[in-house]
Amino acid sequence: MKINLLLAEDEGNVRRGITQYIHQLGEPYFLVGSAANGVEAMEIAKRTTIHILVTDIRMPKMDGLDLVKQVKQLYPECTTIIVSGYDDFEYARKAIQLGVQEFLLKPIQQENLSETLSKVTSIYFSLSTHNQLMVNQEKWDMALVRLESHLFDAIEMGNKDTTREAFTKLYLAFLARVKDDPFRLLSFVLDSLKSLRKRLSCNEIIQLYYDKEGKMLFEELNPKLTTHAIRTRVEEFFIQCSDIVRDCRQQSCPDILFHCKEVINNHYKQNITLNEVANIVGVTPSYLSRVFKKETGINFIDYLNNIRIEEAKLLLRESDMKVLEVSERVGFNSTEYFTRIFKKHTGESPLHFRTKRVAK
């Protein structure tokens, strides 16, 4: 993506010097016009989109402050560099009120101009590019959604190696669609970063990290970077998120499981679901499901049904309740489903189980 610069400077020698410096800098900077006053500069601005305005503060016909004001009306996200040989506080104060980002005092050195352009370019991207990326959002297909889901699963489990592997697959899939275009790549990347924030919303510690480091990452990412540089920075962020989640899991898993089992034991007679338990415990359903499987060796529904079937066996042995009543008492809404689960766990139907008890 090229950066369009407009130069307004009434001193010929200074104007030619800045023009030469900009040409020497090369991409992504492109000088769309070099004007001797504000009126000429506005004529150029009306014909061409301006990303960065470089203007002297005092010029004939229209001074730099008036020019900044009018250019901002055309291009609100345009960033501005004021050039002046006057160390004038009042001009500086007015310029700040107009949103001028940087000042250069004459005589201008190429190194200073290069550094200042770099600063305002970053400001321009932080103000406008991310919004443009969201407006021109790339379309996701199911293949990308699945790859992103695998990545988020790995992060949520705190597995660094799996996170790296899953990110590589997602990144390569992005790259295949954008053909090494940093601007289009960022559209996918920024969207994924926003989705990750929502996915990890139940973890307060990772949220704090995300809100701090994620903000810095958003400011760093811009289309001036190569696709490789974007990959390196984003991969680092995802892996760090994974590490933080891992540390949190190591400290909290026993408490989470204890709380989860406590909720199940107290509510198994009701139509309790994984989502409801996760909400009570304070984690995401997918995270709870994976932690449960990893730490207990069985999944949530199997554990819940084990509790229910053990209680059902007790009722079938020690009461005269009908199978339908037992099924409802232990939390099953369907007698057929209860019978199927009971047979899966015991190898026999509830009625046969009771018949054996009576025979004894």
BAPA-958211 format. One line per field, with one value per residue (C-alpha): z, y negated, x. Coordinates in steps of 0.1 Angstrom, whole numbers. Layout:
zz (Z ...) .
yy (Y ...) .
xx (X ...) .
END
This chain:
zz (0 -10 12 -6 5 -3 2 6 10 -3 -2 -35 -21 9 -13 -38 -9 7 -27 -33 2 -3 -37 -22 5 -21 -13 3 1 -31 -35 -52 -54 -44 -40 -33 -12 5 -24 -49 -23 -19 -57 -55 -25 -42 -70 -50 -17 8 36 49 46 49 51 60 87 71 34 11 0 26 56 69 96 72 48 76 85 50 42 74 62 30 47 85 90 72 94 93 97 102 88 102 107 135 171 176 206 195 161 178 202 173 153 182 184 148 154 139 148 142 138 118 122 93 81 75 75 56 86 106 78 75 112 113 83 99 131 113 91 122 135 101 102 138 130 97 85 111 103 66 72 90 64 36 56 39 37 58 47 68 62 78 106 115 115 137 161 164 171 198 213 216 233 256 267 272 248 233 207 194 194 172 149 146 140 112 95 98 87 56 48 51 29 2 0 1 -22 0 3 39 37 30 55 83 76 85 114 131 128 144 172 180 180 204 229 229 232 263 279 310 320 338 338 301 295 313 293 260 267 274 249 224 222 216 189 171 170 156 129 96 59 58 75 54 57 75 100 107 111 136 158 158 165 194 208 204 221 250 254 255 281 304 300 309 340 350 344 365 394 390 374 407 420 388 387 424 418 387 404 433 409 392 425 436 404 385 392 370 333 339 308 302 293 326 347 328 335 372 374 354 324 288 279 255 281 308 284 276 312 324 298 304 342 347 316 307 292 311 299 308 343 348 336 359 388 376 369 403 420 397 407 444 438 418 446 476 464 445 422 386 359 346 381 386 352 361 396 385 357 325 305 284 297 264 267 304 295 268 291 319 297 284 319 335 306 314 313 344 346 344 370 394 386 397 430 436 427 453) .
yy (0 -34 -64 -96 -127 -163 -190 -227 -250 -285 -285 -270 -256 -240 -226 -211 -197 -180 -167 -151 -135 -120 -106 -91 -74 -55 -31 -32 -70 -87 -125 -134 -171 -199 -233 -268 -278 -265 -274 -253 -225 -224 -221 -190 -176 -179 -156 -130 -112 -125 -103 -127 -165 -182 -219 -251 -270 -304 -308 -334 -332 -304 -296 -261 -261 -270 -243 -217 -226 -223 -191 -175 -183 -163 -135 -133 -106 -125 -130 -162 -174 -212 -227 -261 -283 -300 -288 -303 -290 -304 -287 -255 -257 -262 -234 -210 -220 -211 -177 -182 -152 -164 -195 -200 -231 -244 -236 -201 -171 -140 -118 -139 -139 -101 -95 -119 -103 -70 -82 -98 -68 -46 -72 -71 -34 -32 -58 -45 -13 10 -6 -1 35 41 24 44 76 107 135 166 201 232 245 213 214 250 241 211 232 258 229 215 250 253 219 227 259 241 263 243 269 275 238 232 260 249 212 223 241 212 187 207 209 171 167 190 167 133 141 124 92 77 56 85 107 82 83 120 116 87 105 136 116 101 135 148 121 133 169 163 139 161 159 127 130 137 108 84 96 94 59 46 66 69 31 28 55 37 6 24 42 23 31 17 50 80 110 128 100 101 139 137 110 126 161 148 133 164 186 162 164 202 200 178 201 231 214 205 241 255 233 236 270 288 261 260 298 298 271 288 321 304 287 320 339 312 309 343 349 318 313 298 291 286 249 243 259 240 207 216 225 194 209 215 248 259 253 272 301 304 300 326 351 345 347 375 396 394 366 345 363 397 385 371 403 424 404 408 446 453 435 453 487 478 468 500 521 504 490 501 471 478 476 444 428 438 424 391 390 393 366 384 369 401 436 450 430 440 477 474 456 480 510 494 490 522 546 552 533 516 541 571 555 552 588 601 583 597 633 630) .
xx (0 15 14 4 22 13 40 33 63 67 105 118 151 134 106 131 152 122 110 144 144 110 120 151 131 111 83 58 60 46 47 14 22 45 28 42 12 -19 -42 -22 -20 -58 -62 -40 -58 -92 -79 -60 -64 -39 -25 2 4 38 33 51 33 36 28 12 -24 -32 -11 -3 -29 -57 -45 -44 -80 -93 -74 -87 -122 -116 -95 -102 -76 -48 -18 2 38 43 76 87 116 98 98 64 44 11 14 23 -6 -31 -15 -19 -56 -60 -45 -10 12 48 69 101 123 143 169 156 179 170 174 150 124 127 122 93 76 79 62 33 29 24 -1 -20 -22 -34 -61 -74 -60 -76 -110 -105 -95 -128 -148 -131 -133 -121 -147 -141 -150 -157 -121 -107 -133 -123 -85 -91 -112 -84 -60 -83 -87 -49 -46 -75 -58 -25 -6 23 34 -1 -8 23 13 -23 -13 11 -18 -41 -15 -6 -43 -46 -16 -30 -60 -43 -13 13 -6 0 -31 -54 -36 -41 -78 -79 -54 -72 -105 -90 -75 -109 -125 -98 -107 -143 -132 -111 -136 -141 -104 -98 -60 -57 -81 -58 -29 -48 -61 -25 -4 -32 -35 2 0 -28 -7 23 5 2 5 41 52 60 37 66 69 31 33 62 46 11 25 44 13 -8 19 22 -16 -12 15 -6 -36 -14 -1 -37 -48 -20 -31 -69 -77 -81 -104 -124 -129 -138 -164 -176 -181 -198 -223 -230 -235 -260 -279 -277 -314 -321 -316 -282 -260 -223 -230 -248 -221 -194 -213 -216 -179 -168 -151 -160 -179 -151 -125 -144 -150 -113 -101 -127 -116 -79 -81 -107 -103 -140 -161 -187 -218 -203 -194 -229 -246 -223 -237 -273 -270 -254 -283 -308 -293 -298 -334 -341 -326 -342 -375 -406 -406 -415 -387 -403 -403 -366 -357 -373 -359 -323 -326 -335 -364 -368 -373 -360 -328 -325 -328 -302 -277 -284 -278 -246 -232 -245 -249 -286 -319 -333 -361 -338 -315 -345 -357 -323 -326 -361 -349 -322) .
END
